[in-house]
Amino acid sequence: MTEQEFLKFIYSSIHPGMEVRKPKKISRILDVTPDGKIYYLIGTQNKKAVTRDDLCKIYRLLSKGGLSNNKIAEISGTSRPCNNTTVKWILTHFGLARQDVLGYWQATWKIK
């Protein structure tokens, strides 16, 4: 899977209204914008977004062999900690990666 295929798969599969299951809450996808922002709702008023740039960074690390939970948190940024769990939800919900018992993520697609 190329980076473009990875992004296309995510953006063609995700849609407003989808439930994002998180450890303590359920949030919902609000919107997917043309510039690649995936907006979701935390609580009743906090609107956050995972960006195309975030997903590209995730893809590049997964395609090089793997990704740690710490790296996902670093990409998500300290000001956007909810993105961490949203990125993990995207990876697992769409079957793009799996997490081992130590919290290390491996791609589930064949890398071209």
The first five atom37 places (N, CA, C, CB, O) and aatype in JSON, in Angstrom:
{
  "aatype": [12, 16, 6, 5, 6, 13, 10, 11, 13, 9, 18, 15, 15, 9, 8, 14, 7, 12, 6, 19, 1, 11, 14, 11, 11, 9, 15, 1, 9, 10, 3, 19, 16, 14, 3, 7, 11, 9, 18, 18, 10, 9, 7, 16, 5, 2, 11, 11, 0, 19, 16, 1, 3, 3, 10, 4, 11, 9, 18, 1, 10, 10, 15, 11, 7, 7, 10, 15, 2, 2, 11, 9, 0, 6, 9, 15, 7, 16, 15, 1, 14, 4, 2, 2, 16, 16, 19, 11, 17, 9, 10, 16, 8, 13, 7, 10, 0, 1, 5, 3, 19, 10, 7, 18, 17, 5, 0, 16, 17, 11, 9, 11],
  "atom_mask": [
    [1, 1, 1, 1, 1],
    [1, 1, 1, 1, 1],
    [1, 1, 1, 1, 1],
    [1, 1, 1, 1, 1],
    [1, 1, 1, 1, 1],
    [1, 1, 1, 1, 1],
    [1, 1, 1, 1, 1],
    [1, 1, 1, 1, 1],
    [1, 1, 1, 1, 1],
    [1, 1, 1, 1, 1],
    [1, 1, 1, 1, 1],
    [1, 1, 1, 1, 1],
    [1, 1, 1, 1, 1],
    [1, 1, 1, 1, 1],
    [1, 1, 1, 1, 1],
    [1, 1, 1, 1, 1],
    [1, 1, 1, 0, 1],
    [1, 1, 1, 1, 1],
    [1, 1, 1, 1, 1],
    [1, 1, 1, 1, 1],
    [1, 1, 1, 1, 1],
    [1, 1, 1, 1, 1],
    [1, 1, 1, 1, 1],
    [1, 1, 1, 1, 1],
    [1, 1, 1, 1, 1],
    [1, 1, 1, 1, 1],
    [1, 1, 1, 1, 1],
    [1, 1, 1, 1, 1],
    [1, 1, 1, 1, 1],
    [1, 1, 1, 1, 1],
    [1, 1, 1, 1, 1],
    [1, 1, 1, 1, 1],
    [1, 1, 1, 1, 1],
    [1, 1, 1, 1, 1],
    [1, 1, 1, 1, 1],
    [1, 1, 1, 0, 1],
    [1, 1, 1, 1, 1],
    [1, 1, 1, 1, 1],
    [1, 1, 1, 1, 1],
    [1, 1, 1, 1, 1],
    [1, 1, 1, 1, 1],
    [1, 1, 1, 1, 1],
    [1, 1, 1, 0, 1],
    [1, 1, 1, 1, 1],
    [1, 1, 1, 1, 1],
    [1, 1, 1, 1, 1],
    [1, 1, 1, 1, 1],
    [1, 1, 1, 1, 1],
    [1, 1, 1, 1, 1],
    [1, 1, 1, 1, 1],
    [1, 1, 1, 1, 1],
    [1, 1, 1, 1, 1],
    [1, 1, 1, 1, 1],
    [1, 1, 1, 1, 1],
    [1, 1, 1, 1, 1],
    [1, 1, 1, 1, 1],
    [1, 1, 1, 1, 1],
    [1, 1, 1, 1, 1],
    [1, 1, 1, 1, 1],
    [1, 1, 1, 1, 1],
    [1, 1, 1, 1, 1],
    [1, 1, 1, 1, 1],
    [1, 1, 1, 1, 1],
    [1, 1, 1, 1, 1],
    [1, 1, 1, 0, 1],
    [1, 1, 1, 0, 1],
    [1, 1, 1, 1, 1],
    [1, 1, 1, 1, 1],
    [1, 1, 1, 1, 1],
    [1, 1, 1, 1, 1],
    [1, 1, 1, 1, 1],
    [1, 1, 1, 1, 1],
    [1, 1, 1, 1, 1],
    [1, 1, 1, 1, 1],
    [1, 1, 1, 1, 1],
    [1, 1, 1, 1, 1],
    [1, 1, 1, 0, 1],
    [1, 1, 1, 1, 1],
    [1, 1, 1, 1, 1],
    [1, 1, 1, 1, 1],
    [1, 1, 1, 1, 1],
    [1, 1, 1, 1, 1],
    [1, 1, 1, 1, 1],
    [1, 1, 1, 1, 1],
    [1, 1, 1, 1, 1],
    [1, 1, 1, 1, 1],
    [1, 1, 1, 1, 1],
    [1, 1, 1, 1, 1],
    [1, 1, 1, 1, 1],
    [1, 1, 1, 1, 1],
    [1, 1, 1, 1, 1],
    [1, 1, 1, 1, 1],
    [1, 1, 1, 1, 1],
    [1, 1, 1, 1, 1],
    [1, 1, 1, 0, 1],
    [1, 1, 1, 1, 1],
    [1, 1, 1, 1, 1],
    [1, 1, 1, 1, 1],
    [1, 1, 1, 1, 1],
    [1, 1, 1, 1, 1],
    [1, 1, 1, 1, 1],
    [1, 1, 1, 1, 1],
    [1, 1, 1, 0, 1],
    [1, 1, 1, 1, 1],
    [1, 1, 1, 1, 1],
    [1, 1, 1, 1, 1],
    [1, 1, 1, 1, 1],
    [1, 1, 1, 1, 1],
    [1, 1, 1, 1, 1],
    [1, 1, 1, 1, 1],
    [1, 1, 1, 1, 1],
    [1, 1, 1, 1, 1]
  ],
  "atom_positions": [
    [[0.86, -1.18, 0.0], [0.0, 0.0, 0.0], [0.9, 1.23, 0.0], [-0.98, 0.0, 1.24], [1.82, 1.34, 0.81]],
    [[0.63, 2.13, -0.9], [1.38, 3.38, -0.95], [0.74, 4.39, 0.01], [1.42, 3.95, -2.39], [-0.35, 4.16, 0.54]],
    [[1.43, 5.49, 0.23], [0.89, 6.53, 1.1], [-0.43, 7.06, 0.55], [1.9, 7.67, 1.26], [-1.38, 7.29, 1.3]],
    [[-0.47, 7.26, -0.76], [-1.71, 7.75, -1.39], [-2.86, 6.76, -1.21], [-1.49, 8.03, -2.89], [-3.99, 7.16, -0.94]],
    [[-2.57, 5.48, -1.36], [-3.6, 4.45, -1.17], [-4.06, 4.42, 0.29], [-3.06, 3.06, -1.59], [-5.25, 4.26, 0.56]],
    [[-3.13, 4.56, 1.21], [-3.44, 4.6, 2.63], [-4.41, 5.75, 2.93], [-2.14, 4.77, 3.46], [-5.44, 5.55, 3.57]],
    [[-4.07, 6.94, 2.45], [-4.93, 8.1, 2.68], [-6.28, 7.94, 1.99], [-4.24, 9.37, 2.18], [-7.32, 8.23, 2.58]],
    [[-6.26, 7.49, 0.75], [-7.51, 7.31, 0.0], [-8.43, 6.32, 0.72], [-7.21, 6.83, -1.44], [-9.64, 6.53, 0.8]],
    [[-7.85, 5.24, 1.22], [-8.64, 4.24, 1.94], [-9.31, 4.85, 3.17], [-7.76, 3.05, 2.37], [-10.5, 4.65, 3.4]],
    [[-8.54, 5.6, 3.95], [-9.1, 6.22, 5.15], [-10.19, 7.22, 4.78], [-8.0, 6.92, 5.97], [-11.3, 7.16, 5.32]],
    [[-9.88, 8.13, 3.87], [-10.84, 9.2, 3.53], [-12.08, 8.68, 2.81], [-10.16, 10.25, 2.67], [-13.14, 9.31, 2.88]],
    [[-11.98, 7.55, 2.12], [-13.17, 7.01, 1.46], [-14.0, 6.15, 2.43], [-12.77, 6.17, 0.23], [-15.17, 5.87, 2.16]],
    [[-13.4, 5.75, 3.54], [-14.09, 4.88, 4.5], [-14.71, 5.63, 5.67], [-13.15, 3.86, 5.02], [-15.7, 5.17, 6.24]],
    [[-14.15, 6.75, 6.03], [-14.61, 7.48, 7.22], [-15.71, 8.46, 6.81], [-13.43, 8.23, 7.91], [-15.66, 9.06, 5.74]],
    [[-16.69, 8.62, 7.68], [-17.78, 9.55, 7.34], [-18.39, 10.13, 8.61], [-18.86, 8.83, 6.5], [-18.31, 9.54, 9.68]],
    [[-19.0, 11.31, 8.46], [-19.66, 11.93, 9.62], [-20.68, 10.99, 10.26], [-20.34, 13.24, 9.2], [-21.4, 10.27, 9.58]],
    [[-20.71, 11.03, 11.58], [-21.64, 10.2, 12.33], [-21.03, 8.92, 12.87], [0.0, 0.0, 0.0], [-21.59, 8.3, 13.76]],
    [[-19.88, 8.52, 12.34], [-19.24, 7.29, 12.85], [-18.87, 7.48, 14.31], [-17.98, 6.93, 12.01], [-18.44, 8.56, 14.71]],
    [[-19.04, 6.42, 15.09], [-18.66, 6.45, 16.5], [-17.19, 6.11, 16.64], [-19.52, 5.47, 17.32], [-16.72, 5.11, 16.09]],
    [[-16.46, 6.93, 17.37], [-15.06, 6.69, 17.68], [-15.03, 6.21, 19.12], [-14.17, 7.98, 17.46], [-15.25, 6.98, 20.05]],
    [[-14.76, 4.94, 19.3], [-14.74, 4.36, 20.64], [-13.41, 4.67, 21.3], [-14.98, 2.82, 20.59], [-12.34, 4.34, 20.78]],
    [[-13.49, 5.3, 22.45], [-12.31, 5.67, 23.22], [-12.41, 4.99, 24.57], [-12.17, 7.22, 23.37], [-13.48, 4.52, 24.95]],
    [[-11.3, 4.92, 25.32], [-11.35, 4.2, 26.6], [-12.43, 4.67, 27.56], [-10.03, 4.32, 27.28], [-13.06, 3.85, 28.22]],
    [[-12.66, 5.98, 27.65], [-13.62, 6.48, 28.63], [-14.87, 7.07, 28.01], [-12.97, 7.5, 29.48], [-15.85, 7.33, 28.71]],
    [[-14.86, 7.3, 26.71], [-15.99, 7.96, 26.06], [-16.18, 7.44, 24.64], [-15.79, 9.48, 26.03], [-15.35, 6.71, 24.11]],
    [[-17.27, 7.84, 24.07], [-17.5, 7.62, 22.65], [-17.63, 8.99, 22.03], [-18.78, 6.72, 22.38], [-18.43, 9.81, 22.49]],
    [[-16.86, 9.25, 21.0], [-17.02, 10.51, 20.28], [-17.53, 10.19, 18.88], [-15.69, 11.32, 20.23], [-17.64, 9.02, 18.51]],
    [[-17.83, 11.21, 18.12], [-18.37, 11.02, 16.77], [-17.58, 11.84, 15.76], [-19.85, 11.41, 16.72], [-17.09, 12.93, 16.06]],
    [[-17.46, 11.28, 14.57], [-16.87, 12.03, 13.47], [-17.89, 13.09, 13.06], [-16.48, 11.08, 12.25], [-19.05, 12.78, 12.8]],
    [[-17.43, 14.33, 13.02], [-18.31, 15.45, 12.64], [-18.23, 15.78, 11.16], [-17.97, 16.67, 13.45], [-19.24, 16.01, 10.51]],
    [[-16.99, 15.8, 10.64], [-16.79, 16.26, 9.27], [-15.43, 15.8, 8.77], [-16.91, 17.8, 9.17], [-14.5, 15.59, 9.55]],
    [[-15.32, 15.64, 7.47], [-14.06, 15.39, 6.8], [-13.96, 16.47, 5.74], [-13.97, 13.92, 6.19], [-14.75, 16.5, 4.8]],
    [[-12.97, 17.35, 5.88], [-12.87, 18.52, 5.01], [-12.0, 18.23, 3.79], [-12.3, 19.71, 5.78], [-11.19, 17.3, 3.81]],
    [[-12.16, 19.02, 2.73], [-11.35, 18.82, 1.52], [-9.84, 18.91, 1.76], [-11.75, 19.84, 0.49], [-9.06, 18.31, 1.02]],
    [[-9.42, 19.65, 2.78], [-7.99, 19.75, 3.07], [-7.49, 18.61, 3.96], [-7.68, 21.08, 3.73], [-6.34, 18.62, 4.4]],
    [[-8.35, 17.62, 4.23], [-7.93, 16.41, 4.92], [-8.05, 16.4, 6.42], [0.0, 0.0, 0.0], [-7.47, 15.54, 7.08]],
    [[-8.79, 17.33, 6.98], [-8.99, 17.32, 8.43], [-10.19, 16.44, 8.76], [-9.19, 18.76, 8.98], [-11.27, 16.58, 8.17]],
    [[-9.99, 15.54, 9.72], [-11.06, 14.68, 10.2], [-11.47, 15.24, 11.55], [-10.61, 13.15, 10.29], [-10.78, 15.04, 12.55]],
    [[-12.6, 15.94, 11.57], [-13.08, 16.56, 12.81], [-13.93, 15.58, 13.59], [-13.88, 17.85, 12.5], [-14.73, 14.83, 13.02]],
    [[-13.75, 15.59, 14.89], [-14.55, 14.75, 15.78], [-14.89, 15.56, 17.02], [-13.8, 13.44, 16.15], [-14.25, 16.57, 17.31]],
    [[-15.88, 15.09, 17.75], [-16.38, 15.8, 18.92], [-15.97, 15.07, 20.19], [-17.89, 15.95, 18.86], [-16.13, 13.86, 20.3]],
    [[-15.44, 15.84, 21.13], [-15.13, 15.33, 22.47], [-16.1, 16.02, 23.42], [-13.61, 15.58, 22.89], [-16.15, 17.25, 23.47]],
    [[-16.85, 15.25, 24.16], [-17.87, 15.85, 25.03], [-18.98, 16.45, 24.19], [0.0, 0.0, 0.0], [-19.4, 15.88, 23.18]],
    [[-19.44, 17.6, 24.6], [-20.54, 18.25, 23.86], [-20.1, 19.45, 23.05], [-21.62, 18.67, 24.81], [-20.84, 19.91, 22.19]],
    [[-18.88, 19.97, 23.31], [-18.48, 21.18, 22.62], [-17.05, 21.18, 22.08], [-18.64, 22.32, 23.51], [-16.72, 22.03, 21.26]],
    [[-16.21, 20.27, 22.51], [-14.81, 20.29, 22.07], [-14.65, 19.62, 20.72], [-13.92, 19.6, 23.1], [-14.8, 18.4, 20.59]],
    [[-14.35, 20.41, 19.72], [-14.15, 19.92, 18.36], [-12.64, 19.83, 18.12], [-14.85, 20.86, 17.32], [-11.93, 20.82, 18.27]],
    [[-12.17, 18.66, 17.73], [-10.75, 18.41, 17.47], [-10.61, 17.83, 16.08], [-10.13, 17.44, 18.53], [-11.6, 17.41, 15.47]],
    [[-9.36, 17.81, 15.56], [-9.15, 17.26, 14.22], [-7.84, 16.5, 14.11], [-9.17, 18.38, 13.19], [-6.81, 16.91, 14.67]],
    [[-7.89, 15.39, 13.4], [-6.7, 14.68, 12.96], [-6.45, 15.19, 11.55], [-6.88, 13.09, 13.0], [-7.38, 15.28, 10.75]],
    [[-5.2, 15.53, 11.23], [-4.9, 16.13, 9.93], [-4.3, 15.11, 8.96], [-3.95, 17.3, 10.11], [-3.85, 14.03, 9.35]],
    [[-4.3, 15.48, 7.69], [-3.66, 14.66, 6.65], [-2.17, 14.5, 6.98], [-3.86, 15.31, 5.24], [-1.59, 13.43, 6.78]],
    [[-1.55, 15.57, 7.48], [-0.13, 15.52, 7.83], [0.11, 14.49, 8.94], [0.36, 16.91, 8.27], [1.09, 13.75, 8.88]],
    [[-0.77, 14.45, 9.94], [-0.66, 13.44, 11.01], [-0.69, 12.04, 10.41], [-1.82, 13.61, 12.04], [0.14, 11.19, 10.75]],
    [[-1.64, 11.81, 9.51], [-1.8, 10.47, 8.92], [-0.61, 10.11, 8.03], [-3.1, 10.4, 8.12], [-0.22, 8.95, 7.97]],
    [[-0.05, 11.09, 7.33], [1.14, 10.83, 6.51], [2.32, 10.42, 7.38], [1.5, 12.08, 5.68], [3.06, 9.5, 7.03]],
    [[2.51, 11.09, 8.49], [3.59, 10.73, 9.42], [3.4, 9.32, 9.97], [3.67, 11.75, 10.57], [4.35, 8.55, 10.09]],
    [[2.15, 8.99, 10.31], [1.83, 7.65, 10.81], [2.16, 6.61, 9.74], [0.34, 7.56, 11.22], [2.78, 5.59, 10.04]],
    [[1.73, 6.86, 8.5], [1.99, 5.93, 7.41], [3.49, 5.7, 7.24], [1.38, 6.45, 6.1], [3.94, 4.56, 7.15]],
    [[4.25, 6.78, 7.2], [5.7, 6.66, 6.95], [6.38, 5.8, 8.02], [6.35, 8.05, 6.91], [7.26, 4.99, 7.7]],
    [[5.99, 5.97, 9.26], [6.59, 5.16, 10.32], [6.13, 3.7, 10.25], [6.24, 5.74, 11.69], [6.93, 2.79, 10.43]],
    [[4.85, 3.49, 9.98], [4.36, 2.12, 9.84], [5.04, 1.42, 8.67], [2.84, 2.12, 9.66], [5.37, 0.24, 8.76]],
    [[5.24, 2.13, 7.58], [5.82, 1.5, 6.39], [7.31, 1.21, 6.57], [5.61, 2.38, 5.18], [7.87, 0.4, 5.83]],
    [[7.94, 1.86, 7.53], [9.36, 1.6, 7.82], [9.53, 0.48, 8.83], [10.03, 2.87, 8.33], [10.67, 0.11, 9.15]],
    [[8.46, -0.05, 9.34], [8.59, -1.19, 10.23], [7.76, -1.16, 11.49], [0.0, 0.0, 0.0], [7.53, -2.21, 12.09]],
    [[7.31, 0.0, 11.91], [6.49, 0.01, 13.1], [6.41, 1.37, 13.75], [0.0, 0.0, 0.0], [7.06, 2.33, 13.34]],
    [[5.6, 1.39, 14.77], [5.25, 2.66, 15.4], [4.94, 2.41, 16.87], [4.04, 3.34, 14.68], [4.2, 1.48, 17.2]],
    [[5.51, 3.22, 17.75], [5.24, 3.07, 19.18], [4.09, 3.98, 19.6], [6.5, 3.39, 20.01], [3.76, 4.94, 18.91]],
    [[3.48, 3.66, 20.72], [2.44, 4.53, 21.27], [3.01, 5.92, 21.56], [1.84, 3.91, 22.56], [2.33, 6.92, 21.38]],
    [[4.27, 5.97, 22.02], [4.9, 7.25, 22.29], [5.03, 8.09, 21.03], [6.26, 7.04, 22.93], [4.86, 9.31, 21.07]],
    [[5.34, 7.46, 19.92], [5.49, 8.2, 18.66], [4.13, 8.72, 18.19], [6.13, 7.29, 17.57], [4.03, 9.83, 17.67]],
    [[3.08, 7.93, 18.37], [1.74, 8.4, 18.02], [1.4, 9.63, 18.85], [0.67, 7.27, 18.24], [0.87, 10.61, 18.33]],
    [[1.7, 9.57, 20.14], [1.44, 10.71, 21.02], [2.26, 11.93, 20.6], [1.76, 10.34, 22.48], [1.77, 13.06, 20.66]],
    [[3.5, 11.71, 20.19], [4.36, 12.81, 19.74], [3.79, 13.46, 18.47], [5.79, 12.31, 19.47], [3.76, 14.68, 18.35]],
    [[3.33, 12.64, 17.53], [2.74, 13.15, 16.3], [1.45, 13.9, 16.61], [2.46, 12.01, 15.3], [1.19, 14.95, 16.03]],
    [[0.66, 13.36, 17.52], [-0.62, 13.99, 17.88], [-0.41, 15.32, 18.58], [-1.43, 13.06, 18.77], [-1.25, 16.21, 18.48]],
    [[0.69, 15.46, 19.28], [1.0, 16.71, 19.97], [0.38, 16.77, 21.34], [0.0, 0.0, 0.0], [-0.69, 16.23, 21.59]],
    [[1.08, 17.44, 22.24], [0.6, 17.54, 23.61], [-0.66, 18.38, 23.73], [1.68, 18.12, 24.49], [-1.43, 18.22, 24.68]],
    [[-0.88, 19.27, 22.77], [-2.1, 20.09, 22.83], [-3.31, 19.34, 22.26], [-1.89, 21.4, 22.07], [-4.43, 19.83, 22.33]],
    [[-3.07, 18.16, 21.69], [-4.16, 17.39, 21.08], [-4.12, 15.93, 21.53], [-4.08, 17.47, 19.55], [-4.05, 15.03, 20.68]],
    [[-4.15, 15.66, 22.83], [-4.01, 14.28, 23.3], [-5.14, 13.36, 22.84], [-3.95, 14.26, 24.79], [-4.95, 12.15, 22.73]],
    [[-6.3, 13.9, 22.57], [-7.41, 13.06, 22.11], [-7.13, 12.52, 20.71], [-8.72, 13.85, 22.12], [-7.7, 11.5, 20.32]],
    [[-6.27, 13.19, 19.96], [-5.92, 12.69, 18.63], [-5.21, 11.35, 18.73], [-5.05, 13.69, 17.89], [-5.33, 10.51, 17.83]],
    [[-4.49, 11.14, 19.79], [-3.79, 9.9, 20.01], [-4.76, 8.72, 19.93], [-3.08, 9.91, 21.37], [-4.53, 7.77, 19.17]],
    [[-5.84, 8.77, 20.68], [-6.8, 7.67, 20.67], [-7.6, 7.64, 19.37], [-7.75, 7.8, 21.86], [-8.02, 6.56, 18.93]],
    [[-7.81, 8.78, 18.74], [-8.52, 8.79, 17.46], [-7.68, 8.15, 16.37], [-8.89, 10.23, 17.06], [-8.2, 7.38, 15.55]],
    [[-6.39, 8.44, 16.34], [-5.49, 7.8, 15.36], [-5.48, 6.29, 15.58], [-4.05, 8.37, 15.47], [-5.56, 5.53, 14.62]],
    [[-5.38, 5.86, 16.83], [-5.4, 4.42, 17.12], [-6.71, 3.79, 16.68], [-5.18, 4.18, 18.62], [-6.73, 2.67, 16.18]],
    [[-7.82, 4.51, 16.88], [-9.12, 4.0, 16.44], [-9.13, 3.85, 14.92], [-10.27, 4.95, 16.9], [-9.6, 2.83, 14.4]],
    [[-8.62, 4.83, 14.2], [-8.57, 4.75, 12.74], [-7.77, 3.52, 12.31], [-7.96, 6.04, 12.13], [-8.2, 2.77, 11.44]],
    [[-6.61, 3.33, 12.91], [-5.75, 2.2, 12.54], [-6.43, 0.86, 12.79], [-4.44, 2.27, 13.31], [-6.35, -0.04, 11.95]],
    [[-7.08, 0.71, 13.93], [-7.72, -0.57, 14.25], [-9.07, -0.74, 13.56], [-7.89, -0.7, 15.74], [-9.36, -1.81, 13.04]],
    [[-9.89, 0.32, 13.55], [-11.22, 0.22, 12.96], [-11.17, -0.16, 11.48], [-11.97, 1.54, 13.14], [-12.0, -0.92, 10.99]],
    [[-10.19, 0.39, 10.78], [-10.08, 0.12, 9.35], [-9.07, -0.99, 9.03], [-9.69, 1.38, 8.62], [-8.75, -1.23, 7.87]],
    [[-8.58, -1.66, 10.07], [-7.69, -2.8, 9.87], [-6.36, -2.46, 9.23], [0.0, 0.0, 0.0], [-5.8, -3.28, 8.5]],
    [[-5.84, -1.26, 9.48], [-4.59, -0.83, 8.86], [-3.36, -1.22, 9.68], [-4.61, 0.66, 8.67], [-2.26, -1.33, 9.13]],
    [[-3.54, -1.44, 10.96], [-2.41, -1.82, 11.82], [-2.95, -2.56, 13.04], [-1.59, -0.57, 12.26], [-4.12, -2.46, 13.4]],
    [[-2.05, -3.29, 13.64], [-2.4, -3.99, 14.88], [-1.35, -3.65, 15.93], [-2.5, -5.54, 14.66], [-0.2, -3.36, 15.62]],
    [[-1.79, -3.69, 17.17], [-0.92, -3.35, 18.3], [-0.54, -4.61, 19.04], [-1.62, -2.34, 19.25], [-1.39, -5.46, 19.33]],
    [[0.76, -4.75, 19.36], [1.18, -5.9, 20.14], [1.03, -5.6, 21.64], [2.65, -6.29, 19.81], [0.62, -4.5, 22.02]],
    [[1.35, -6.56, 22.46], [1.14, -6.42, 23.9], [2.0, -5.32, 24.53], [1.42, -7.72, 24.59], [1.67, -4.82, 25.6]],
    [[3.08, -4.94, 23.87], [3.95, -3.89, 24.39], [3.57, -2.51, 23.87], [5.38, -4.2, 24.03], [4.25, -1.52, 24.16]],
    [[2.48, -2.43, 23.09], [2.03, -1.15, 22.58], [2.7, -0.71, 21.29], [0.0, 0.0, 0.0], [2.65, 0.46, 20.93]],
    [[3.33, -1.64, 20.6], [4.01, -1.33, 19.35], [3.09, -1.71, 18.19], [5.37, -2.09, 19.24], [2.51, -2.79, 18.18]],
    [[2.95, -0.81, 17.23], [2.03, -1.0, 16.1], [2.76, -1.48, 14.86], [1.29, 0.3, 15.8], [3.85, -1.0, 14.54]],
    [[2.14, -2.43, 14.16], [2.66, -2.98, 12.91], [1.59, -2.83, 11.83], [3.09, -4.47, 13.08], [0.4, -3.04, 12.08]],
    [[2.02, -2.48, 10.63], [1.11, -2.37, 9.5], [0.54, -3.75, 9.18], [1.82, -1.77, 8.25], [1.23, -4.76, 9.35]],
    [[-0.69, -3.79, 8.73], [-1.31, -5.06, 8.33], [-1.42, -5.17, 6.81], [-2.7, -5.2, 8.98], [-1.95, -6.16, 6.3]],
    [[-0.94, -4.17, 6.09], [-0.97, -4.2, 4.64], [0.4, -4.6, 4.11], [-1.41, -2.82, 4.07], [1.4, -4.57, 4.83]],
    [[0.41, -4.97, 2.85], [1.66, -5.29, 2.18], [2.25, -4.0, 1.65], [1.45, -6.33, 1.03], [1.6, -3.27, 0.91]],
    [[3.49, -3.71, 2.03], [4.15, -2.46, 1.63], [4.74, -2.64, 0.25], [5.25, -2.05, 2.66], [5.43, -3.62, -0.03]],
    [[4.46, -1.65, -0.63], [4.99, -1.68, -2.0], [6.34, -1.01, -2.07], [4.03, -1.01, -2.97], [6.94, -0.94, -3.14]]
  ]
}
